[in-house]
Amino acid sequence: MIKEKTKLFRKKVLINSAKILIGFAILSVGCESKSHYDGPLSPEESVKTFEFAEDLKAEIFATEPNVIDPVAMEFDEQGNAYVVGMLDAYKPDSVKGKGRIVMLKDLNGDGRADTSIVFADSLREATSILPWQGGLIVTAAPNILYFKDTDGDGRADSKEVLFTGFFNKNEEAQISNLRFGIDNWIYANNNGQAGEITFNRVPGARKLLMQGADFRFRLDRNQFELTTGTGQYGLALDDWGHRFFTQNSLHIQQAVIPRRYLERNPFLPASAKKAIVNISDHDPLMFQKTPAPYWRAERTNRRNKQFKENHLDRVEYEKDHFTAATGATLYDGDALPKEYYSNVFTGDGSGSLVHRDILSNSDTAPFFVARRPEQEKNKEFLASTDTWVRPVNFTVGPNGDFYMIDMYRQHIETPMSIPEDLQVGMDFNAGNRYGRIYRIVPKNAPAYKKVSVDLRSTKSSDLVASLSHQNRWWRLQAQRLLLERQDKTVIPAVRDLFNKSEDPRFRLHAIYVLEGMNALDAEIVKKAMKDPSAGVRENAAMLSERYPQCLPQLKEMTTDSSIRVAFQATLSLGEFNEQSVTAVLANVLEKHGQSAWFRTAVLSSSAGASVDLLKNLSQKSSFFNSTAPWKFQFLNDFATVVGARNQKAQIIALLETISQSAKAKSWQPTVVKGLTTGLEVSKGSDASVKESLKNIEAEVDVNTAKAVQDLKAVLL
């Protein structure tokens, strides 16, 4: 009996000891978590941690519980603010589908949302919205959806799946960033992810393979296609339609060549397919006020140790380098000082900051250069010391103010990127009850005054007047509504705006309103091709592709004083197959051939990749008279295209051109090598041709000319 009591006593002691140890363990983890990661601040406390480089301030516009996990906000044509809440971010598949869209209401007019209405819920990883025909287009991989409230209660009662098939395995790299462009297309980022896209409004429509591209579509014409880019989260469109986007460590890139031009020549070599460029002159540095989180510092130490052990020339940085660039947005309102107009703002979620870029023209390249403002050479536009601040997106509203969307979370990194042992003490749900949106205004701005907006009820003639508003929000809303209404009675007024407006931005809106109403004609385009504004001329060059009567003027534009206009004219010229185009493209090569972008523009077209182009160059005194690295590269790429086509007549014509011209003698080895490369990648090539080319390539010397003749004999 005593023994049994003793055993029982010992058992209780062991159990209690175990409980104590578990308690200590829990306490230890809790202490570790507390020591590693700070707690949240109230919105009023958090906004006090914002440090601006400029004479600006942030005002609270919306907070929890009205917005939770906000990632995007848009104002519709009635001035209603809709916010996407990604409540299922960083959650396992078992709890996906918690996202929602809310409409914010400011009932007392003090500039701060005091209530919200759930417009749509049960959304899986919704990322962006765009007003359209009284409803909202929504990206929520694998779908692009359309929701509409038909009974006026503020909640959507109609749902349509527009597109389906997008990649949906990583919430940080899925379809997002819906933007209505000046050209009437709606753009979206896809991060280059694979997918097989179906458009449900057109039964039997071809499926679109998405890999390596972004996406654009027009619901007014049931069109959809791939577009250049691998944009992650952040898409900025300027007044002229140039497209800029972010990826985690590359905070601003530009899409330089529209994908449709590259696709017209499927034989372009890899070296000529570059279509995007990092335009920052200061990557990858940023200036954050917050320390690196414990897990990131520890992971970085481990990775750098591995790099060193493996003798890799590579270094990872734990802070002060862009790693979570997001939300690139172009400010186009009229509330901030004029110097901010057309600046691009990008958040970095890991650094709790907002970065600003000024876009400058380049005299030597057909794209912009993004640079820091002088007063922000060693600081950011906005930086917070609150480690929970996560600027993920921005928008501009009808009042012209600039809004910052703060997801406000303790951690903003997918768990799959963090080693399991470093996840101890991390609560990925910390913050799933928070969310803040701030309005950024000048420090001396007057008290908030609500702007009355109801473009939905506005007459079409008054919408034309809104095309001349200084705040682009009004211009784009008016253009979109005119596109939706198709009210042809306003065409004379729109033409009048194009002919008389002194602001090139307004003239361009007028052009595309006419385009959207099928009221554009060659005469308007011809006038636009001579516009004083380079941005208008650039767009006119694109539109001239529809009108053969514009060809003579388009040829002249290849010598435009603006390099971007000359570049676009070169791309557009490739849409025409007239014999006269070849000579113009040869002139472009002589003037701009040192630019890989112009070489690609030429090679992308049928005329620019024809043997006639080489004949034109051989007849000129300058091209073959002097050597230059870019000339060798062009001839190699040119011959690669001809070889990949694998048409004997073209190969023979090319070989005759370089063998008959004494000037071209030194270029023969380059051409032969290019032909070899092209034939090797082509399918069904003549084995004897390949073998002959390889033999010639192996014996490239003074006997090359004879070898070329021998090859021609084989081909014949």
Sequence and secondary structure as in RCSB ss.txt:
>XXXX:A:sequence
MIKEKTKLFRKKVLINSAKILIGFAILSVGCESKSHYDGPLSPEESVKTFEFAEDLKAEIFATEPNVIDPVAMEF
DEQGNAYVVGMLDAYKPDSVKGKGRIVMLKDLNGDGRADTSIVFADSLREATSILPWQGGLIVTAAPNILYFKDT
DGDGRADSKEVLFTGFFNKNEEAQISNLRFGIDNWIYANNNGQAGEITFNRVPGARKLLMQGADFRFRLDRNQFE
LTTGTGQYGLALDDWGHRFFTQNSLHIQQAVIPRRYLERNPFLPASAKKAIVNISDHDPLMFQKTPAPYWRAERT
NRRNKQFKENHLDRVEYEKDHFTAATGATLYDGDALPKEYYSNVFTGDGSGSLVHRDILSNSDTAPFFVARRPEQ
EKNKEFLASTDTWVRPVNFTVGPNGDFYMIDMYRQHIETPMSIPEDLQVGMDFNAGNRYGRIYRIVPKNAPAYKK
VSVDLRSTKSSDLVASLSHQNRWWRLQAQRLLLERQDKTVIPAVRDLFNKSEDPRFRLHAIYVLEGMNALDAEIV
KKAMKDPSAGVRENAAMLSERYPQCLPQLKEMTTDSSIRVAFQATLSLGEFNEQSVTAVLANVLEKHGQSAWFRT
AVLSSSAGASVDLLKNLSQKSSFFNSTAPWKFQFLNDFATVVGARNQKAQIIALLETISQSAKAKSWQPTVVKGL
TTGLEVSKGSDASVKESLKNIEAEVDVNTAKAVQDLKAVLL
>XXXX:A:secstr
 HHHHHHHHHHHHHHHHHHHHHHHHHHHHHHHHHHHS     HHHHHTTEEESSSEEEEEEEETTT SSEEEEEE
 TT  EEEEE TTTT  GGG   EEEEEEE TT SSS  EEEEEEEEESSEEEEEEETTEEEEEETTEEEEEE S
SSSSS  EEEEEEE    S TTSSSEEEEE TTS EEEE TT   EEEETTSTT   EE TT EEEEETTTTEEE
EES    S EEE TT  EEEEETTEEEEEE S HHHHHT TT  GGG   EEE BSSTTB   SS   HHHHHHH
HHHHHHHHHTT      SSSB SSEEEEEE   SSS GGGTT EEEEETTTTEEEEEEEE  SSSSS EEE  GG
GSSS SEEES TT  EEEEEE TT  EEEEE   S  S GGGS GGGGTT  TTTTTT  EEEEEEETT      
    TTSS HHHHHHHTT SSHHHHHHHHHHHHHH  GGGHHHHHHHHHH S HHHHHHHHHHHHHTT   HHHH
HHHTT SSHHHHHHHHHHGGG GGGHHHHHHHTT SSHHHHHHHHHHHTT   HHHHHHHHHHHHHHTTSHHHHH
HHHTSTGGGSHHHHHHHHHSSSTTTS  HHHHHHHHHHHHHHHHHT HHHHHHHHHHHHH STTGGGHHHHHHHH
HHHHHHSSS  HHHHHHHHHHHHT STTHHHHHHHHHHHH 
